[in-house]
Amino acid sequence: MTASEADAALAERVAVLAPFGRDAAVVERVLVGAGLRATTVADVAALLAVQGAGVGVMMIVEEALTPPHAAALAAALAAQPAWSDLPVLLLLADVDGPTPAAAPQVAALCSAGNVTVLARPVAGLTLVTAVQSALRARRRQYEVRDLIFRERAAREEAETATRLKDEFLATVSHELRTPLNTIMLWGQLLAGGRVKPPDMPRALRAIETSARAQSLLIEDLLDVARMLSGKLRVQLREDSLLPAAQAALEVVRPMAQAKSVRLDAQLDPSVGPVLADPDRMQQVLWNLLSNAVKFTPAGGSVTLSLTRDGDDMALRVADTGAGIRRDFLPHVFDRFRQADPTTTRAHGGLGLGLAIVRQLVELHAGSVTAESPGEGAGSVFTVRLPLVDRRAPPAASRPSAPARPLIGVRALLVEDDPDTRRALCLVLEDAGAEVTSVASAPAARAALDAARPDVLLCDIGMPGEDGYALLRSVRAHEQSAGDRPVPAAALTAYTRDEDRRRALACGFQTHLAKPIEPDLLVATVRALARAPRAA
């Protein structure tokens, strides 16, 4: 039983307080015989402890309600959160009502909470149906609780997003105005003839440096705009990425030398090619290296390594710099997010570079991760890209045959839009895949029961049951059956950082934003399935 399943079982149990005679044993036998979960407790203190751990219904006999115990129980019922109205079944000793000694306690308890009174002897069927009715009411309370929590989380998320965007706009204004100010000041001085000849080279260098800085900022903004609109593109071809890595190192080297930061490289030329856009991968490495140099103090070091890691090429940028706070590490690739957004921060920039890195790497069907022991302990960023499989015959021996890298791969496609579903099927089938396509979550489960695919491709926004719910149910079934999880990719028009995190949290391995590039779709399926390339 998983932790969540255990919590659910506790939330539906019946806590029975009947410390006299055989009442507890009889009640427990009746409830368990009806398929209900029952827990007997010895006193009110134990009952309140059970309530704190999770309970669906309380069942109490009248004799247990001594004045102090009844007062403690009434106080606990009155102190429940707004969503909770815990059902209590109170079993009286006689059909004529409570005894005179117990009457005040019974009245106080009924005033404090959701109490149903039953007189003993109680028929077994009556007891069971009363408990079942109380549990149904309790489940509705849990649904209200979950709605409240989700609404609260969504509100906090929206408030955080608004705050981050406000901080980002303030940062954009600052970062664009700083080089612009330099350009305008030196430009006005030059136009007015107020720059002496010895200062002329300095003025021109300042203008050029500021213009380049502003150009890079604008290019980052444009890349983010392309990301948000789904128009960021890559041109994939087989490449070793060695030239891209060496070029990125040379671009960053002057910055490292100016800061007295040692720049090292460990590039293994035997790793083999990947399907990549060399220019975009150079941009990825430049972003990671320049970030590492920026946050590494004088005397520190930055190392770029290119190695083989199983079926992947691994590109690692390790530094001995400022490190990353543990609370910020999960958000390091988010757009509009910086570890230090204040006006006194030591380092400039828009906080977009790592978001662009992640998007570009995912367009290559790869992954990027960040690790850091904490502040002051350095960091390691690792990019993994699937290697090209060389077991297929050389392409030169079959010049007229189109590449079909998905031969032997069985894919299950879940997409409710018929036109999109057909187009995606054609892309995958042209690449050699065997595709089963369905339009809904129930149909997907039926297809999974009939035959296990190598890859599951699932739309998120579907009527009735969305892709998140489908994959959660698939993962739960796999876990209970002991099956190996089917690699899954989310296909979605929801492209926010929180949408991506939600998809990964549900069990998807990757998140593809619509509109989906055919080459990217094929590369992603190939990476997930690890299929041999063939013709």
HUGIJO-V598914 format. One record per pair of residues at least 4 apart in sequence whose C-alpha atoms are under 8 Angstrom apart, sorted by the first residue. I is the first residue (numbers start at 1). GAP is how many residues later the second one is. D is the distance in whole Angstrom. If there is no record, write none. Layout:
<<I | GAP | D> <I | GAP | D>>
This chain:
<<1 | 4 | 6> <1 | 5 | 6> <2 | 4 | 6> <3 | 4 | 6> <4 | 4 | 6> <5 | 4 | 6> <6 | 4 | 6> <7 | 4 | 6> <7 | 47 | 8> <8 | 4 | 7> <9 | 4 | 6> <9 | 28 | 8> <10 | 43 | 7> <10 | 44 | 5> <10 | 45 | 6> <10 | 46 | 8> <11 | 43 | 5> <11 | 44 | 5> <11 | 45 | 5> <12 | 25 | 7> <12 | 42 | 8> <12 | 43 | 6> <12 | 44 | 4> <12 | 45 | 7> <12 | 123 | 7> <13 | 23 | 7> <13 | 24 | 5> <13 | 25 | 6> <13 | 26 | 7> <13 | 41 | 8> <13 | 42 | 5> <13 | 43 | 5> <13 | 44 | 7> <14 | 22 | 8> <14 | 23 | 6> <14 | 24 | 5> <14 | 25 | 6> <14 | 41 | 6> <14 | 42 | 6> <14 | 43 | 5> <14 | 44 | 6> <14 | 45 | 7> <14 | 117 | 8> <15 | 23 | 6> <15 | 24 | 5> <15 | 25 | 6> <15 | 26 | 7> <15 | 32 | 7> <15 | 35 | 7> <15 | 40 | 7> <15 | 41 | 8> <15 | 42 | 6> <15 | 43 | 5> <15 | 44 | 6> <16 | 8 | 7> <16 | 11 | 8> <16 | 12 | 8> <16 | 22 | 7> <16 | 23 | 6> <16 | 24 | 5> <16 | 25 | 6> <16 | 31 | 8> <16 | 42 | 6> <16 | 43 | 5> <16 | 44 | 6> <17 | 7 | 7> <17 | 23 | 6> <17 | 24 | 5> <17 | 25 | 6> <17 | 26 | 7> <17 | 27 | 7> <17 | 30 | 7> <17 | 41 | 8> <17 | 42 | 6> <17 | 43 | 5> <17 | 44 | 7> <17 | 47 | 7> <18 | 5 | 6> <18 | 6 | 5> <18 | 22 | 8> <18 | 23 | 8> <18 | 24 | 7> <18 | 42 | 6> <18 | 43 | 5> <18 | 46 | 7> <19 | 4 | 8> <19 | 5 | 7> <19 | 22 | 8> <19 | 23 | 6> <19 | 24 | 7> <19 | 45 | 7> <20 | 4 | 8> <20 | 43 | 8> <22 | 4 | 6> <23 | 4 | 6> <24 | 4 | 6> <24 | 16 | 7> <25 | 4 | 6> <26 | 4 | 6> <27 | 4 | 6> <28 | 4 | 6> <28 | 10 | 6> <28 | 11 | 7> <28 | 12 | 7> <29 | 4 | 6> <30 | 4 | 6> <30 | 94 | 6> <30 | 98 | 7> <31 | 4 | 7> <31 | 5 | 5> <31 | 6 | 7> <31 | 7 | 7> <31 | 97 | 6> <32 | 4 | 5> <32 | 5 | 6> <32 | 6 | 7> <34 | 94 | 7> <41 | 5 | 6> <41 | 6 | 6> <42 | 4 | 6> <42 | 5 | 8> <43 | 4 | 6> <43 | 21 | 8> <44 | 4 | 6> <44 | 20 | 8> <44 | 25 | 6> <44 | 28 | 8> <44 | 29 | 7> <45 | 4 | 6> <46 | 4 | 6> <47 | 4 | 6> <48 | 4 | 6> <48 | 25 | 7> <48 | 28 | 8> <49 | 4 | 7> <50 | 4 | 6> <50 | 5 | 7> <51 | 4 | 5> <56 | 30 | 7> <56 | 31 | 7> <56 | 78 | 8> <56 | 79 | 6> <56 | 82 | 6> <57 | 29 | 7> <57 | 30 | 5> <57 | 31 | 6> <57 | 32 | 7> <57 | 74 | 7> <57 | 77 | 7> <57 | 78 | 7> <57 | 81 | 8> <58 | 28 | 8> <58 | 29 | 6> <58 | 30 | 5> <58 | 31 | 6> <59 | 29 | 6> <59 | 30 | 5> <59 | 31 | 6> <59 | 32 | 7> <60 | 4 | 7> <60 | 28 | 8> <60 | 29 | 6> <60 | 30 | 5> <60 | 31 | 6> <61 | 4 | 8> <61 | 29 | 6> <61 | 30 | 5> <61 | 31 | 6> <61 | 32 | 7> <62 | 28 | 7> <62 | 29 | 6> <62 | 30 | 5> <62 | 31 | 6> <62 | 36 | 7> <62 | 40 | 7> <62 | 44 | 8> <63 | 30 | 8> <63 | 39 | 8> <64 | 5 | 8> <65 | 4 | 6> <65 | 5 | 5> <65 | 37 | 7> <65 | 40 | 6> <65 | 41 | 8> <66 | 4 | 6> <66 | 36 | 7> <66 | 39 | 7> <67 | 4 | 6> <67 | 38 | 6> <68 | 4 | 6> <69 | 4 | 6> <70 | 4 | 6> <70 | 35 | 6> <70 | 36 | 8> <70 | 38 | 8> <70 | 39 | 7> <71 | 4 | 6> <71 | 34 | 8> <71 | 37 | 8> <71 | 38 | 8> <72 | 4 | 6> <73 | 4 | 6> <73 | 36 | 7> <74 | 4 | 6> <74 | 34 | 7> <74 | 35 | 5> <74 | 38 | 5> <74 | 39 | 7> <75 | 4 | 6> <75 | 37 | 7> <76 | 4 | 7> <77 | 8 | 8> <77 | 9 | 7> <77 | 35 | 6> <77 | 36 | 6> <78 | 34 | 5> <78 | 35 | 7> <80 | 4 | 6> <80 | 5 | 7> <83 | 58 | 6> <83 | 59 | 8> <83 | 61 | 6> <83 | 62 | 6> <84 | 57 | 6> <84 | 58 | 8> <84 | 61 | 8> <85 | 28 | 7> <85 | 29 | 6> <85 | 53 | 8> <85 | 56 | 7> <86 | 27 | 7> <86 | 28 | 6> <86 | 52 | 7> <87 | 26 | 8> <87 | 27 | 5> <87 | 28 | 6> <87 | 29 | 8> <87 | 47 | 6> <87 | 48 | 8> <87 | 50 | 8> <87 | 51 | 7> <88 | 25 | 8> <88 | 26 | 6> <88 | 27 | 5> <88 | 28 | 6> <89 | 26 | 6> <89 | 27 | 5> <89 | 28 | 6> <89 | 29 | 7> <89 | 42 | 8> <90 | 25 | 7> <90 | 26 | 6> <90 | 27 | 5> <90 | 28 | 6> <91 | 26 | 6> <91 | 27 | 5> <91 | 28 | 6> <91 | 29 | 6> <92 | 5 | 7> <92 | 6 | 6> <92 | 25 | 7> <92 | 26 | 6> <92 | 27 | 5> <92 | 28 | 6> <93 | 4 | 8> <93 | 5 | 7> <93 | 6 | 8> <93 | 26 | 6> <93 | 27 | 6> <93 | 28 | 8> <94 | 4 | 7> <94 | 25 | 6> <94 | 26 | 6> <94 | 27 | 8> <95 | 24 | 5> <95 | 25 | 7> <97 | 22 | 7> <98 | 4 | 6> <98 | 5 | 5> <98 | 8 | 7> <99 | 4 | 6> <100 | 4 | 8> <102 | 4 | 6> <103 | 4 | 6> <104 | 4 | 6> <105 | 4 | 6> <106 | 4 | 6> <107 | 4 | 6> <108 | 4 | 6> <109 | 4 | 6> <109 | 6 | 7> <110 | 4 | 7> <110 | 5 | 5> <110 | 6 | 8> <118 | 4 | 7> <122 | 4 | 7> <122 | 5 | 6> <123 | 4 | 6> <124 | 4 | 6> <125 | 4 | 6> <126 | 4 | 6> <127 | 4 | 6> <128 | 4 | 6> <129 | 4 | 6> <130 | 4 | 6> <131 | 4 | 6> <132 | 4 | 6> <133 | 4 | 6> <134 | 4 | 6> <135 | 4 | 6> <136 | 4 | 6> <137 | 4 | 6> <138 | 4 | 6> <139 | 4 | 6> <140 | 4 | 6> <141 | 4 | 6> <142 | 4 | 6> <143 | 4 | 6> <144 | 4 | 6> <145 | 4 | 6> <146 | 4 | 6> <147 | 4 | 6> <148 | 4 | 6> <149 | 4 | 6> <150 | 4 | 6> <151 | 4 | 6> <152 | 4 | 6> <153 | 4 | 6> <154 | 4 | 6> <155 | 4 | 6> <156 | 4 | 6> <157 | 4 | 6> <158 | 4 | 6> <159 | 4 | 6> <160 | 4 | 6> <161 | 4 | 6> <162 | 4 | 6> <163 | 4 | 6> <164 | 4 | 6> <164 | 172 | 6> <164 | 173 | 6> <165 | 4 | 6> <165 | 171 | 6> <166 | 4 | 6> <167 | 4 | 6> <167 | 169 | 8> <167 | 174 | 7> <168 | 4 | 6> <168 | 168 | 5> <168 | 169 | 8> <168 | 182 | 7> <169 | 4 | 6> <170 | 4 | 6> <171 | 4 | 6> <171 | 170 | 8> <171 | 178 | 8> <171 | 179 | 6> <172 | 4 | 6> <172 | 178 | 6> <173 | 4 | 6> <174 | 4 | 6> <175 | 4 | 7> <175 | 42 | 8> <175 | 173 | 7> <175 | 174 | 7> <175 | 175 | 7> <176 | 4 | 6> <176 | 38 | 6> <176 | 41 | 7> <177 | 4 | 6> <178 | 4 | 7> <179 | 4 | 6> <179 | 31 | 5> <179 | 32 | 7> <179 | 34 | 7> <179 | 35 | 6> <180 | 4 | 6> <180 | 30 | 7> <180 | 31 | 8> <180 | 34 | 8> <181 | 4 | 6> <182 | 4 | 6> <182 | 24 | 7> <182 | 25 | 7> <182 | 28 | 7> <183 | 4 | 6> <183 | 23 | 7> <183 | 24 | 5> <183 | 27 | 7> <183 | 28 | 7> <184 | 4 | 6> <185 | 4 | 6> <186 | 4 | 6> <186 | 17 | 6> <186 | 20 | 8> <186 | 21 | 7> <187 | 4 | 6> <187 | 20 | 8> <188 | 4 | 6> <189 | 4 | 6> <189 | 5 | 5> <189 | 6 | 6> <190 | 4 | 6> <190 | 5 | 6> <195 | 4 | 6> <195 | 5 | 6> <195 | 8 | 8> <196 | 4 | 6> <199 | 4 | 6> <200 | 4 | 6> <201 | 4 | 6> <202 | 4 | 6> <203 | 4 | 6> <204 | 4 | 6> <205 | 4 | 6> <206 | 4 | 6> <207 | 4 | 6> <208 | 4 | 6> <209 | 4 | 6> <210 | 4 | 6> <211 | 4 | 6> <212 | 4 | 6> <213 | 4 | 6> <214 | 4 | 6> <215 | 4 | 6> <216 | 4 | 6> <217 | 4 | 6> <217 | 132 | 8> <217 | 133 | 7> <218 | 4 | 6> <219 | 4 | 6> <220 | 4 | 6> <220 | 132 | 7> <220 | 133 | 7> <220 | 136 | 8> <221 | 4 | 6> <221 | 131 | 8> <222 | 4 | 6> <223 | 4 | 6> <223 | 9 | 7> <223 | 133 | 7> <224 | 4 | 6> <224 | 128 | 8> <224 | 132 | 7> <225 | 4 | 6> <226 | 4 | 6> <226 | 5 | 5> <226 | 6 | 5> <227 | 4 | 6> <227 | 5 | 5> <227 | 129 | 8> <227 | 132 | 7> <228 | 267 | 7> <230 | 283 | 7> <230 | 284 | 7> <230 | 285 | 6> <233 | 130 | 8> <234 | 42 | 8> <234 | 43 | 6> <234 | 46 | 7> <234 | 126 | 8> <234 | 129 | 7> <234 | 130 | 8> <235 | 41 | 7> <235 | 42 | 5> <236 | 39 | 6> <236 | 40 | 5> <236 | 41 | 5> <236 | 128 | 8> <236 | 283 | 8> <237 | 37 | 8> <237 | 38 | 5> <237 | 39 | 5> <237 | 40 | 6> <238 | 35 | 6> <238 | 36 | 5> <238 | 37 | 5> <238 | 38 | 6> <238 | 150 | 8> <239 | 34 | 5> <239 | 35 | 6> <239 | 36 | 6> <239 | 37 | 6> <239 | 39 | 7> <240 | 29 | 8> <240 | 31 | 8> <240 | 32 | 6> <240 | 33 | 4> <240 | 34 | 6> <241 | 4 | 6> <241 | 32 | 7> <241 | 33 | 8> <241 | 35 | 8> <241 | 37 | 6> <241 | 40 | 8> <242 | 4 | 6> <242 | 25 | 7> <242 | 27 | 7> <243 | 4 | 6> <244 | 4 | 6> <244 | 34 | 6> <244 | 35 | 7> <244 | 37 | 7> <244 | 38 | 5> <245 | 4 | 6> <245 | 37 | 6> <245 | 40 | 7> <246 | 4 | 6> <247 | 4 | 6> <247 | 35 | 7> <248 | 4 | 6> <248 | 34 | 6> <248 | 35 | 8> <248 | 37 | 6> <248 | 38 | 5> <248 | 41 | 8> <249 | 4 | 6> <249 | 14 | 8> <249 | 37 | 7> <249 | 40 | 8> <250 | 4 | 8> <251 | 35 | 7> <252 | 4 | 6> <252 | 34 | 7> <252 | 37 | 7> <252 | 38 | 6> <253 | 4 | 6> <253 | 10 | 7> <254 | 4 | 6> <255 | 4 | 6> <255 | 35 | 8> <255 | 38 | 7> <256 | 4 | 6> <256 | 5 | 5> <256 | 6 | 7> <256 | 7 | 7> <256 | 37 | 6> <257 | 4 | 6> <257 | 5 | 7> <259 | 34 | 8> <259 | 38 | 7> <259 | 39 | 6> <260 | 38 | 5> <260 | 39 | 6> <260 | 40 | 8> <261 | 32 | 7> <261 | 35 | 7> <261 | 36 | 7> <261 | 37 | 5> <261 | 38 | 5> <261 | 39 | 5> <261 | 40 | 5> <261 | 41 | 7> <262 | 37 | 7> <262 | 38 | 6> <262 | 39 | 4> <262 | 40 | 6> <263 | 38 | 6> <263 | 39 | 5> <263 | 40 | 6> <264 | 37 | 7> <264 | 38 | 6> <264 | 39 | 5> <264 | 40 | 6> <265 | 38 | 6> <265 | 39 | 5> <265 | 40 | 6> <266 | 37 | 7> <266 | 38 | 6> <266 | 39 | 4> <266 | 40 | 6> <267 | 37 | 8> <267 | 38 | 5> <267 | 39 | 5> <267 | 40 | 7> <268 | 37 | 8> <268 | 38 | 6> <268 | 39 | 6> <271 | 35 | 8> <271 | 36 | 6> <271 | 37 | 5> <271 | 42 | 7> <272 | 41 | 8> <272 | 115 | 7> <272 | 116 | 7> <273 | 114 | 6> <273 | 115 | 6> <274 | 39 | 7> <274 | 111 | 7> <274 | 112 | 6> <274 | 113 | 5> <274 | 114 | 5> <275 | 89 | 7> <275 | 111 | 8> <275 | 112 | 7> <275 | 113 | 7> <276 | 5 | 7> <276 | 88 | 6> <277 | 4 | 6> <277 | 87 | 8> <278 | 4 | 6> <279 | 4 | 6> <280 | 4 | 6> <280 | 80 | 7> <281 | 4 | 6> <281 | 79 | 8> <281 | 80 | 8> <282 | 4 | 6> <283 | 4 | 6> <283 | 74 | 8> <284 | 4 | 6> <284 | 72 | 8> <284 | 73 | 5> <284 | 76 | 7> <284 | 77 | 8> <285 | 4 | 6> <286 | 4 | 6> <287 | 4 | 6> <287 | 66 | 6> <287 | 67 | 7> <287 | 70 | 7> <288 | 4 | 6> <288 | 29 | 7> <288 | 65 | 8> <288 | 66 | 7> <288 | 69 | 8> <288 | 93 | 7> <289 | 4 | 6> <289 | 13 | 7> <289 | 15 | 8> <289 | 28 | 7> <290 | 4 | 6> <291 | 4 | 6> <292 | 4 | 6> <292 | 10 | 7> <292 | 25 | 8> <292 | 26 | 8> <292 | 27 | 6> <292 | 29 | 7> <293 | 4 | 8> <293 | 9 | 7> <293 | 26 | 8> <293 | 28 | 8> <294 | 53 | 7> <295 | 26 | 5> <295 | 27 | 6> <295 | 52 | 8> <296 | 4 | 6> <296 | 5 | 7> <296 | 6 | 8> <296 | 23 | 7> <296 | 24 | 6> <296 | 25 | 4> <296 | 26 | 6> <297 | 24 | 6> <297 | 25 | 8> <300 | 19 | 8> <300 | 20 | 6> <300 | 21 | 7> <301 | 18 | 6> <301 | 19 | 6> <301 | 20 | 8> <302 | 15 | 7> <302 | 16 | 6> <302 | 17 | 4> <302 | 18 | 7> <303 | 13 | 8> <303 | 14 | 6> <303 | 15 | 5> <303 | 16 | 6> <304 | 11 | 7> <304 | 12 | 6> <304 | 13 | 5> <304 | 14 | 7> <305 | 9 | 8> <305 | 10 | 6> <305 | 11 | 5> <305 | 12 | 7> <306 | 7 | 7> <306 | 8 | 6> <306 | 9 | 5> <306 | 10 | 7> <307 | 6 | 6> <307 | 7 | 5> <307 | 8 | 7> <308 | 4 | 6> <308 | 5 | 5> <308 | 6 | 6> <309 | 4 | 6> <309 | 5 | 6> <311 | 75 | 6> <311 | 76 | 6> <312 | 72 | 6> <312 | 73 | 5> <312 | 74 | 4> <312 | 75 | 5> <313 | 70 | 8> <313 | 71 | 6> <313 | 72 | 5> <313 | 73 | 6> <313 | 74 | 6> <314 | 68 | 7> <314 | 69 | 6> <314 | 70 | 5> <314 | 71 | 7> <315 | 67 | 6> <315 | 68 | 5> <315 | 69 | 6> <316 | 64 | 7> <316 | 65 | 6> <316 | 66 | 4> <316 | 67 | 6> <317 | 63 | 6> <317 | 64 | 5> <317 | 65 | 7> <318 | 60 | 7> <318 | 61 | 6> <318 | 62 | 4> <318 | 63 | 6> <319 | 59 | 5> <319 | 60 | 6> <319 | 61 | 7> <320 | 56 | 8> <320 | 57 | 6> <320 | 58 | 4> <320 | 59 | 7> <321 | 55 | 6> <321 | 56 | 7> <321 | 57 | 4> <321 | 58 | 7> <322 | 53 | 6> <322 | 54 | 4> <322 | 55 | 6> <322 | 56 | 6> <322 | 57 | 8> <323 | 49 | 6> <323 | 50 | 7> <323 | 51 | 5> <323 | 52 | 4> <323 | 53 | 5> <323 | 54 | 5> <323 | 55 | 4> <323 | 56 | 5> <324 | 4 | 7> <324 | 5 | 6> <324 | 48 | 6> <324 | 49 | 8> <324 | 50 | 5> <324 | 51 | 5> <324 | 52 | 8> <324 | 53 | 8> <324 | 54 | 7> <324 | 55 | 7> <325 | 4 | 6> <325 | 14 | 8> <325 | 47 | 8> <325 | 49 | 5> <325 | 50 | 5> <326 | 4 | 8> <326 | 46 | 8> <326 | 47 | 8> <326 | 48 | 6> <328 | 4 | 6> <328 | 11 | 6> <329 | 41 | 7> <329 | 42 | 8> <329 | 43 | 8> <331 | 6 | 7> <332 | 5 | 7> <332 | 6 | 8> <332 | 7 | 8> <332 | 22 | 7> <332 | 38 | 8> <333 | 4 | 8> <333 | 21 | 5> <333 | 22 | 5> <333 | 24 | 8> <333 | 25 | 7> <334 | 20 | 8> <334 | 21 | 6> <334 | 163 | 6> <335 | 16 | 7> <335 | 17 | 6> <335 | 20 | 5> <335 | 162 | 7> <336 | 14 | 7> <336 | 15 | 6> <336 | 16 | 6> <337 | 4 | 8> <337 | 14 | 6> <337 | 15 | 8> <338 | 13 | 5> <340 | 5 | 6> <341 | 4 | 7> <351 | 4 | 8> <352 | 4 | 6> <353 | 4 | 6> <354 | 4 | 6> <355 | 4 | 6> <356 | 4 | 6> <357 | 4 | 6> <358 | 4 | 6> <358 | 9 | 7> <358 | 10 | 6> <359 | 4 | 6> <360 | 4 | 7> <361 | 4 | 7> <361 | 5 | 5> <361 | 6 | 6> <361 | 7 | 7> <361 | 22 | 7> <361 | 24 | 8> <362 | 4 | 5> <362 | 5 | 6> <362 | 148 | 8> <363 | 157 | 6> <364 | 21 | 7> <364 | 156 | 7> <364 | 159 | 7> <364 | 160 | 8> <365 | 20 | 7> <365 | 21 | 7> <365 | 155 | 7> <365 | 158 | 6> <365 | 159 | 5> <365 | 162 | 7> <366 | 17 | 7> <366 | 18 | 5> <366 | 19 | 5> <366 | 20 | 7> <366 | 161 | 8> <367 | 16 | 6> <367 | 17 | 5> <367 | 18 | 7> <368 | 13 | 7> <368 | 14 | 5> <368 | 15 | 4> <368 | 16 | 6> <369 | 12 | 6> <369 | 13 | 5> <369 | 14 | 7> <370 | 9 | 7> <370 | 10 | 6> <370 | 11 | 5> <370 | 12 | 7> <371 | 8 | 6> <371 | 9 | 5> <371 | 10 | 6> <372 | 5 | 7> <372 | 6 | 6> <372 | 7 | 4> <372 | 8 | 6> <373 | 4 | 6> <373 | 5 | 7> <373 | 6 | 7> <374 | 4 | 7> <386 | 141 | 6> <388 | 145 | 8> <389 | 143 | 6> <389 | 144 | 6> <390 | 143 | 8> <391 | 141 | 7> <391 | 142 | 7> <392 | 140 | 7> <392 | 141 | 6> <392 | 142 | 5> <392 | 143 | 8> <393 | 4 | 7> <393 | 141 | 8> <394 | 4 | 8> <395 | 4 | 6> <401 | 134 | 7> <402 | 133 | 7> <403 | 28 | 7> <403 | 131 | 7> <403 | 132 | 6> <404 | 26 | 7> <404 | 27 | 4> <404 | 28 | 5> <404 | 129 | 7> <404 | 130 | 6> <404 | 131 | 5> <405 | 26 | 6> <405 | 27 | 7> <405 | 117 | 8> <405 | 121 | 7> <405 | 126 | 7> <405 | 127 | 7> <405 | 128 | 4> <405 | 129 | 6> <405 | 130 | 7> <406 | 22 | 7> <406 | 25 | 5> <406 | 26 | 5> <406 | 27 | 5> <406 | 116 | 7> <406 | 119 | 8> <406 | 120 | 6> <406 | 125 | 6> <406 | 126 | 7> <406 | 127 | 7> <406 | 128 | 8> <407 | 24 | 7> <407 | 25 | 4> <407 | 26 | 5> <407 | 27 | 8> <407 | 124 | 7> <407 | 125 | 8> <407 | 126 | 7> <407 | 127 | 6> <407 | 128 | 8> <408 | 24 | 7> <408 | 25 | 6> <408 | 26 | 7> <408 | 123 | 7> <409 | 23 | 8> <409 | 24 | 5> <409 | 25 | 6> <409 | 44 | 8> <409 | 45 | 6> <409 | 46 | 8> <409 | 120 | 7> <409 | 122 | 6> <410 | 23 | 6> <410 | 24 | 5> <410 | 25 | 6> <410 | 26 | 8> <410 | 43 | 5> <410 | 44 | 5> <410 | 45 | 7> <411 | 22 | 7> <411 | 23 | 6> <411 | 24 | 5> <411 | 25 | 6> <411 | 42 | 5> <411 | 43 | 6> <411 | 44 | 5> <411 | 45 | 6> <411 | 46 | 7> <412 | 23 | 6> <412 | 24 | 5> <412 | 25 | 6> <412 | 26 | 8> <412 | 32 | 8> <412 | 35 | 8> <412 | 41 | 6> <412 | 43 | 6> <412 | 44 | 5> <412 | 45 | 6> <413 | 8 | 8> <413 | 12 | 8> <413 | 22 | 7> <413 | 23 | 6> <413 | 24 | 5> <413 | 25 | 6> <413 | 43 | 6> <413 | 44 | 5> <413 | 45 | 6> <414 | 7 | 8> <414 | 23 | 6> <414 | 24 | 5> <414 | 25 | 6> <414 | 26 | 6> <414 | 27 | 7> <414 | 30 | 6> <414 | 42 | 8> <414 | 43 | 6> <414 | 44 | 5> <414 | 45 | 6> <415 | 5 | 7> <415 | 6 | 5> <415 | 22 | 8> <415 | 23 | 6> <415 | 24 | 5> <415 | 25 | 7> <415 | 43 | 6> <415 | 44 | 5> <415 | 47 | 8> <416 | 5 | 7> <416 | 22 | 7> <416 | 23 | 4> <416 | 24 | 6> <416 | 43 | 8> <416 | 46 | 6> <416 | 47 | 8> <417 | 4 | 6> <417 | 22 | 7> <418 | 4 | 6> <418 | 21 | 8> <419 | 4 | 6> <420 | 4 | 6> <421 | 4 | 6> <421 | 16 | 7> <422 | 4 | 6> <423 | 4 | 6> <424 | 4 | 6> <424 | 94 | 8> <425 | 4 | 6> <425 | 10 | 6> <425 | 12 | 7> <426 | 4 | 6> <427 | 4 | 6> <427 | 91 | 6> <427 | 95 | 8> <428 | 4 | 7> <428 | 5 | 5> <428 | 6 | 8> <428 | 7 | 7> <428 | 93 | 8> <428 | 94 | 7> <429 | 4 | 5> <429 | 5 | 6> <429 | 6 | 7> <431 | 91 | 7> <436 | 11 | 8> <438 | 5 | 6> <438 | 6 | 6> <439 | 4 | 7> <439 | 5 | 8> <440 | 4 | 6> <440 | 22 | 7> <440 | 23 | 8> <440 | 25 | 8> <441 | 4 | 6> <441 | 24 | 6> <441 | 25 | 7> <441 | 26 | 7> <441 | 29 | 6> <442 | 4 | 6> <443 | 4 | 6> <444 | 4 | 6> <445 | 4 | 6> <445 | 29 | 8> <446 | 4 | 6> <447 | 4 | 6> <447 | 5 | 8> <448 | 4 | 5> <448 | 5 | 7> <452 | 34 | 8> <453 | 33 | 7> <454 | 32 | 6> <454 | 33 | 7> <454 | 75 | 6> <455 | 31 | 6> <455 | 32 | 5> <455 | 33 | 6> <455 | 34 | 8> <455 | 70 | 7> <455 | 73 | 7> <455 | 74 | 6> <456 | 30 | 7> <456 | 31 | 6> <456 | 32 | 5> <456 | 33 | 6> <457 | 31 | 6> <457 | 32 | 5> <457 | 33 | 6> <457 | 34 | 7> <458 | 9 | 6> <458 | 30 | 7> <458 | 31 | 6> <458 | 32 | 5> <458 | 33 | 6> <459 | 7 | 8> <459 | 8 | 6> <459 | 31 | 6> <459 | 32 | 5> <459 | 33 | 6> <460 | 6 | 5> <460 | 7 | 4> <460 | 8 | 6> <460 | 30 | 7> <460 | 31 | 6> <460 | 32 | 6> <461 | 5 | 5> <461 | 6 | 7> <461 | 31 | 7> <462 | 4 | 5> <462 | 5 | 7> <465 | 4 | 6> <465 | 5 | 7> <466 | 4 | 6> <467 | 4 | 6> <467 | 23 | 8> <468 | 4 | 6> <468 | 35 | 7> <468 | 38 | 6> <469 | 4 | 6> <470 | 4 | 6> <471 | 4 | 6> <471 | 35 | 6> <471 | 36 | 7> <471 | 37 | 8> <472 | 4 | 6> <472 | 34 | 6> <472 | 35 | 7> <473 | 4 | 6> <474 | 4 | 6> <475 | 4 | 6> <475 | 10 | 7> <475 | 32 | 7> <476 | 4 | 6> <477 | 4 | 6> <478 | 4 | 6> <478 | 5 | 5> <478 | 6 | 7> <478 | 7 | 6> <479 | 4 | 6> <479 | 5 | 8> <487 | 21 | 7> <487 | 22 | 6> <487 | 41 | 6> <487 | 42 | 7> <488 | 19 | 8> <488 | 20 | 5> <488 | 21 | 6> <488 | 22 | 7> <488 | 40 | 8> <489 | 19 | 6> <489 | 20 | 6> <489 | 21 | 5> <489 | 22 | 6> <489 | 23 | 7> <490 | 13 | 7> <490 | 18 | 6> <490 | 20 | 6> <490 | 21 | 5> <490 | 22 | 6> <491 | 20 | 6> <491 | 21 | 5> <491 | 22 | 6> <491 | 23 | 7> <492 | 19 | 8> <492 | 20 | 6> <492 | 21 | 5> <492 | 22 | 6> <493 | 20 | 6> <493 | 21 | 5> <493 | 22 | 7> <494 | 5 | 6> <494 | 19 | 7> <495 | 4 | 6> <495 | 5 | 7> <495 | 18 | 6> <496 | 4 | 6> <497 | 4 | 6> <498 | 4 | 6> <499 | 4 | 6> <500 | 4 | 6> <500 | 11 | 6> <501 | 4 | 6> <502 | 4 | 6> <503 | 4 | 7> <503 | 5 | 6> <503 | 7 | 8> <503 | 8 | 7> <504 | 4 | 5> <504 | 5 | 6> <504 | 6 | 7> <504 | 7 | 8> <512 | 4 | 7> <516 | 4 | 7> <516 | 5 | 7> <517 | 4 | 6> <518 | 4 | 6> <519 | 4 | 6> <520 | 4 | 6> <521 | 4 | 6> <522 | 4 | 6> <523 | 4 | 6> <524 | 4 | 6> <525 | 4 | 6> <526 | 4 | 5> <526 | 5 | 6> <527 | 4 | 8>>
